[in-house]
């Protein structure tokens, strides 16, 4: 991972702090750095091939975003999404995604449905390979595409920062959750394709209920390496 990060950072035309922040977020979301894991400035500087200053600045932003906790006498550690955090996230998702599903059912054209089907197939393949980081990424891509198909730009705008955390929480439980999630995704896309807004809204709500229960169980059981 460290060599890949160093190569990528050197090639980007962004302030170094922003490059480090993006790489740090990705490493946490993908499960390279697990909840509770200590992140020293020296270690991150080595991983990313940079000095400690941009690392320090990136850690402050990551803390404000909820990915990192900076503790007295211990320094930075990867945050552990709590049951309260998960409840707040799903409260927002329930409002956003049920509306998006209803609107998508009313507005989706055959090209939109084909794009969703392609994501479903990629998700199935990634699940079979046990490529859990890719599964989590595709999960977010599917939901964001539905938000886009809804035709309401406010929904997509609100969801941008939320879905970094959605992807993270999903990745932490993906080993157990992924096979069930993609079955629910198929039902959701079937409902959208049917053009029945009520059916699509119910499918979205059923999916969110199952995802919320799994995320709470994972949080309460403690996060383990996968």
C-alpha positions in Angstrom: 0.0 0.0 0.0 2.7 2.5 0.9 4.5 2.3 -2.4 1.2 2.8 -4.3 0.3 5.8 -2.1 3.7 7.4 -2.6 3.5 7.1 -6.4 0.0 8.5 -6.5 0.7 11.5 -4.3 3.7 12.6 -6.3 1.7 12.8 -9.5 -1.3 14.9 -8.4 -1.7 18.6 -8.8 -3.3 19.4 -5.5 -1.9 20.9 -2.3 0.0 18.2 -0.5 -2.3 18.3 2.6 -5.3 17.6 0.4 -3.5 14.8 -1.3 -2.5 13.2 2.0 -6.1 13.7 3.3 -7.6 12.0 0.3 -5.1 9.1 0.6 -5.8 8.8 4.4 -9.6 8.8 3.9 -9.2 6.1 1.2 -7.0 3.9 3.4 -9.4 4.2 6.3 -12.5 3.6 4.1 -10.9 0.6 2.4 -9.9 -1.0 5.7 -6.2 -0.6 5.4 -6.3 1.3 8.7 -8.8 -0.3 11.0 -10.9 1.2 13.8 -8.8 1.8 16.9 -5.5 1.6 15.0 -2.9 4.1 16.0 -1.8 6.5 13.3 1.5 8.2 14.2 2.7 11.1 12.1 6.0 9.3 11.5 4.2 6.2 10.2 1.8 8.1 7.9 4.7 10.2 6.6 6.5 7.0 5.7 3.4 5.4 4.2 2.6 8.5 2.0 6.2 9.5 1.3 5.8 13.0 2.7 7.0 15.1 5.6 5.1 15.3 8.9 3.6 18.7 8.3 1.0 17.8 5.7 0.2 14.6 7.7 -0.5 16.7 10.8 -2.7 19.0 8.9 -4.6 16.1 7.2 -5.2 14.5 10.5 -6.9 17.6 11.9 -9.3 17.6 8.9 -9.9 13.9 9.2 -10.7 14.3 12.9 -13.3 17.0 12.0 -14.8 14.7 9.4 -15.1 11.8 11.9 -12.6 9.4 10.5 -9.9 10.0 13.2 -9.9 10.7 16.9 -6.9 12.6 18.4 -6.4 11.5 22.0 -4.3 13.1 24.8 -0.9 11.3 25.2 -1.8 8.7 22.5 -2.2 10.8 19.4 -4.4 9.9 16.4 -6.3 6.7 16.1 -8.8 5.5 13.5 -12.3 6.3 14.8 -14.8 3.5 15.6 -18.3 4.4 14.2 -20.6 4.2 17.3 -24.2 3.0 17.4 -25.2 6.7 17.8 -23.2 7.7 14.7 -24.8 4.8 12.7 -28.3 5.7 13.9 -27.8 9.3 12.7 -26.4 8.2 9.4 -29.3 5.9 8.7 -31.9 8.4 9.8 -30.6 10.6 6.9 -30.3 7.8 4.5 -33.9 6.7 5.1 -35.2 10.1 4.1 -32.8 10.5 1.1 -32.9 7.0 -0.4 -36.6 6.2 -0.1 -37.4 9.5 -1.9 -34.6 8.8 -4.5 -36.0 5.3 -5.1 -39.5 6.6 -5.7 -38.3 9.4 -8.0 -36.0 7.0 -9.9 -38.9 4.6 -10.5 -40.9 7.4 -12.0 -38.0 8.8 -14.1 -35.6 6.0 -15.0 -35.2 5.2 -18.7 -33.8 1.9 -20.1 -30.2 3.3 -20.2 -30.5 4.1 -16.5 -31.7 0.7 -15.6 -28.9 -0.9 -17.8 -26.4 1.1 -15.8 -27.8 -0.1 -12.5 -27.8 -3.7 -13.8 -24.1 -3.4 -14.8 -23.3 -2.2 -11.3 -25.2 -5.2 -9.8 -23.1 -7.6 -12.0 -19.9 -5.9 -10.9 -21.0 -6.2 -7.3 -21.8 -9.8 -7.7 -18.4 -10.5 -9.2 -16.5 -8.5 -6.5 -18.4 -10.3 -3.8 -17.4 -13.7 -5.3 -13.8 -12.6 -5.3 -14.1 -11.3 -1.8 -12.7 -8.0 -2.9 -14.4 -6.2 0.0 -13.0 -2.7 -0.7 -14.4 -2.9 -4.2 -17.7 -4.3 -3.0 -18.1 -1.3 -0.7 -17.1 1.1 -3.5 -19.7 -0.4 -5.8 -22.4 -0.3 -3.0 -21.9 3.5 -2.8 -21.8 3.8 -6.6 -25.1 2.1 -7.0 -26.8 4.2 -4.4 -25.3 7.4 -5.8 -26.4 6.4 -9.3 -30.0 6.0 -8.0 -29.8 9.4 -6.4 -28.6 10.8 -9.8 -31.4 9.0 -11.7 -33.9 10.6 -9.3 -33.3 13.8 -11.2 -33.2 15.9 -8.0 -29.8 17.6 -7.8 -30.3 18.5 -4.1 -30.4 14.8 -3.1 -27.1 14.2 -4.9 -25.5 17.3 -3.4 -26.5 16.4 0.2 -25.3 12.8 -0.2 -21.7 13.5 -1.3 -20.0 13.7 2.1 -22.5 11.2 3.6 -21.5 8.5 1.3 -17.8 8.5 2.3 -19.1 7.3 5.7 -21.7 5.0 4.2 -18.9 3.3 2.2 -16.7 3.0 5.4 -19.4 1.5 7.6 -20.4 -0.9 4.8 -16.7 -2.0 4.3 -16.3 -2.7 8.0 -19.1 -5.3 7.9 -18.8 -6.3 4.2 -17.5 -9.9 4.9 -20.9 -10.8 6.4 -23.2 -8.2 4.8 -22.2 -8.2 1.2 -24.1 -11.3 -0.1 -27.3 -10.2 1.5 -26.9 -6.6 0.4 -26.6 -7.5 -3.3 -29.8 -9.6 -3.2 -31.6 -6.6 -1.7 -30.0 -4.4 -4.4 -31.5 -6.6 -7.1 -34.9 -6.2 -5.6 -34.5 -2.5 -5.4 -33.4 -2.2 -9.1 -36.3 -4.5 -10.1 -38.7 -2.2 -8.3 -37.2 0.9 -10.0 -37.4 -0.8 -13.4 -41.1 -1.6 -12.7 -41.9 2.1 -12.6 -43.9 1.6 -9.4 -42.8 4.4 -7.0 -44.5 2.7 -3.9 -42.7 -0.6 -4.6 -39.4 1.1 -5.0 -39.8 3.1 -1.8 -40.7 -0.1 0.1 -37.7 -1.9 -1.4 -35.4 0.9 -0.4 -36.8 1.0 3.1 -36.5 -2.8 3.5 -32.9 -2.6 2.4 -32.0 0.2 4.8 -33.7 -1.6 7.7 -31.5 -4.7 7.0 -28.3 -2.6 6.5 -29.0 -0.6 9.7 -29.5 -3.7 11.8 -26.2 -5.2 10.4 -24.3 -2.0 11.0 -25.5 -1.7 14.6 -24.6 -5.4 15.3 -21.2 -4.8 13.9 -20.6 -1.7 16.0 -21.9 -3.3 19.2 -19.7 -6.4 18.6 -16.5 -4.4 18.1 -14.7 -4.0 14.8 -12.4 -6.8 13.9 -9.8 -7.2 11.2 -11.2 -8.8 8.0 
